Amino acid sequence: MNKIKIGDIVSVSFHNSKFTLLNYAEVLHIPTATGDSWQFKESTTDDIYYISEGCTICMQPYKGGAKK
């Protein structure tokens, strides 16, 4: 099983929701303690997202935009 690491390209959805926040985003930071958040950079706009709520993160094949 592969672990998600900084630099990976992922999709991000909220738990128990059909809403996908990010289809292709680069992982910038992985939470390491209570109250910490995930940080993602959206691949096409370079917008930064800080997510501390429950979310489902899935690995994606590289599709340009963010550096791998």
BAFI-3210 file (N, C-alpha, C; in Angstrom, 3 decimals, decimal comma, padded with zeros to 6 digits):
// residues 68
n [1|2|3|4|5|6|7|8|9|10|11|12|13|14|15|16|17|18|19|20|21|22|23|24|25|26|27|28|29|30|31|32|33|34|35|36|37|38|39|40|41|42|43|44|45|46|47|48|49|50|51|52|53|54|55|56|57|58|59|60|61|62|63|64|65|66|67|68]
n.u [000,838|000,620|001,711|000,382|002,283|004,195|004,091|002,760|000,107|-003,284|-006,849|-009,467|-012,126|-015,012|-015,833|-018,585|-019,954|-020,919|-019,511|-016,690|-013,895|-011,336|-009,970|-007,455|-004,689|-001,708|-000,010|000,987|001,439|001,222|-000,914|000,370|-000,251|-002,895|-005,353|-003,858|-003,598|-004,322|-002,562|-003,029|-002,218|-004,004|-003,996|-004,416|-004,957|-003,233|-004,158|-004,179|-005,209|-006,349|-007,167|-008,937|-011,060|-012,819|-011,838|-011,679|-008,942|-007,521|-005,096|-003,915|-003,261|-000,487|-001,246|-000,281|000,278|000,715|003,912|005,573]
n.v [-001,181|002,158|005,188|008,457|011,249|014,309|016,298|014,474|013,902|014,358|013,699|015,396|014,873|015,581|013,753|011,492|012,809|013,763|015,681|016,873|018,561|019,139|018,078|017,531|017,981|019,148|017,776|019,699|019,818|017,557|016,646|016,500|016,556|016,919|019,240|020,244|020,861|019,591|020,658|021,817|022,383|023,542|022,184|023,570|026,266|027,089|027,791|027,745|025,434|024,877|022,289|021,062|019,610|016,423|014,408|012,665|011,416|010,733|009,095|010,300|009,840|011,493|014,583|016,872|020,432|020,644|020,099|016,974]
n.w [000,000|-000,909|000,600|000,960|000,060|000,415|-002,465|-004,048|-006,440|-006,028|-005,507|-003,769|-001,640|000,388|003,372|003,328|001,299|-001,991|-003,164|-004,780|-003,903|-004,954|-007,989|-009,145|-007,355|-005,762|-003,016|-000,348|002,388|005,103|007,736|011,067|013,707|016,187|015,237|013,173|009,598|006,281|003,369|000,152|-003,307|-005,948|-009,185|-011,675|-011,167|-009,209|-006,712|-003,139|-000,707|002,567|004,587|007,225|007,981|007,943|005,244|002,104|000,480|-002,564|-004,531|-007,671|-011,152|-012,693|-014,207|-015,499|-014,808|-011,752|-010,226|-010,262]
ca.u [000,000|001,384|001,282|000,386|003,420|004,307|004,407|001,829|-001,082|-004,431|-008,167|-009,940|-013,579|-015,417|-016,461|-020,050|-020,468|-020,594|-018,836|-015,236|-013,330|-010,198|-009,769|-006,015|-004,002|-000,432|000,059|002,053|001,677|000,419|-001,071|001,207|-000,754|-004,278|-005,539|-003,082|-004,427|-003,734|-002,417|-003,004|-002,177|-004,809|-003,058|-004,585|-005,025|-002,227|-004,790|-003,790|-006,330|-006,032|-008,336|-008,823|-012,248|-012,658|-011,875|-011,150|-007,873|-007,197|-003,980|-004,296|-002,132|-000,018|-001,965|000,209|-000,076|001,595|005,135|005,509]
ca.v [000,000|003,399|006,283|009,774|012,037|015,656|016,283|013,600|014,495|013,689|014,339|015,586|014,937|015,592|012,511|011,379|013,809|013,508|016,885|016,821|019,900|019,254|016,897|017,326|018,928|018,707|017,795|020,572|019,541|016,480|016,902|015,689|016,655|017,359|020,648|020,545|020,701|019,269|021,806|021,383|023,410|023,125|022,055|024,488|027,679|027,309|028,193|026,935|025,046|024,336|021,484|020,394|018,765|015,077|014,348|011,478|011,828|009,628|009,315|010,488|009,824|012,843|015,143|018,224|021,487|020,625|019,329|015,673]
ca.w [000,000|-000,988|001,464|000,325|000,536|-000,140|-003,889|-004,772|-007,051|-005,415|-005,530|-002,397|-001,468|001,788|003,837|003,241|000,368|-003,396|-003,634|-004,885|-003,793|-005,869|-008,827|-009,266|-006,480|-005,219|-001,557|000,148|003,809|005,671|009,166|011,950|015,084|016,326|014,886|011,966|008,403|004,988|002,475|-001,239|-004,357|-007,100|-010,306|-012,807|-010,750|-008,162|-005,451|-001,993|000,150|003,886|004,926|008,521|008,138|007,419|003,785|001,453|-000,428|-003,467|-005,448|-009,066|-012,088|-013,027|-015,356|-015,751|-013,863|-010,587|-010,396|-009,606]
c.u [000,886|000,824|001,317|001,527|003,417|004,767|003,495|000,671|-002,279|-005,736|-008,652|-011,460|-013,877|-016,070|-017,973|-020,676|-020,090|-019,841|-017,329|-014,712|-012,228|-010,061|-008,296|-005,315|-002,709|-000,474|001,259|002,427|000,717|000,301|-000,221|000,724|-002,216|-004,376|-004,757|-003,976|-003,601|-003,568|-002,229|-002,879|-002,918|-003,947|-003,212|-004,561|-003,933|-002,825|-004,361|-005,021|-005,784|-007,278|-008,091|-010,033|-011,959|-012,774|-011,319|-010,155|-007,463|-006,040|-004,512|-003,060|-001,756|-000,724|-001,544|-000,223|000,880|002,834|004,989|006,821]
c.v [001,249|004,423|007,575|010,574|013,412|015,554|015,390|014,407|013,670|014,374|014,387|015,735|014,981|014,263|012,598|012,420|013,401|014,680|016,679|018,240|020,110|017,962|016,544|018,398|018,304|018,812|018,647|020,264|018,455|016,728|015,952|015,709|017,088|018,849|021,086|020,315|020,192|020,575|021,265|022,587|022,853|023,214|023,083|025,957|028,073|027,872|027,221|026,679|024,454|023,588|020,758|019,512|017,375|015,059|013,013|011,946|010,609|010,017|009,429|010,318|011,260|013,340|016,592|019,217|021,521|019,794|018,007|015,398]
c.w [000,000|-000,024|000,667|000,928|-000,123|-001,594|-004,712|-005,356|-006,579|-005,803|-004,087|-002,406|000,023|002,137|003,698|002,323|-001,044|-003,997|-003,628|-004,886|-004,831|-006,670|-008,964|-008,455|-005,972|-003,698|-001,142|001,594|004,266|007,172|010,012|013,392|015,063|016,036|013,661|010,749|007,228|004,225|001,062|-002,157|-005,563|-008,358|-011,416|-012,408|-009,772|-006,876|-004,359|-001,128|001,443|004,353|006,244|008,806|007,576|005,904|003,316|000,409|-001,243|-004,367|-006,869|-009,942|-012,421|-014,274|-015,585|-014,703|-012,699|-010,898|-009,677|-008,937]
res [m|n|k|i|k|i|g|d|i|v|s|v|s|f|h|n|s|k|f|t|l|l|n|y|a|e|v|l|h|i|p|t|a|t|g|d|s|w|q|f|k|e|s|t|t|d|d|i|y|y|i|s|e|g|c|t|i|c|m|q|p|y|k|g|g|a|k|k]
***
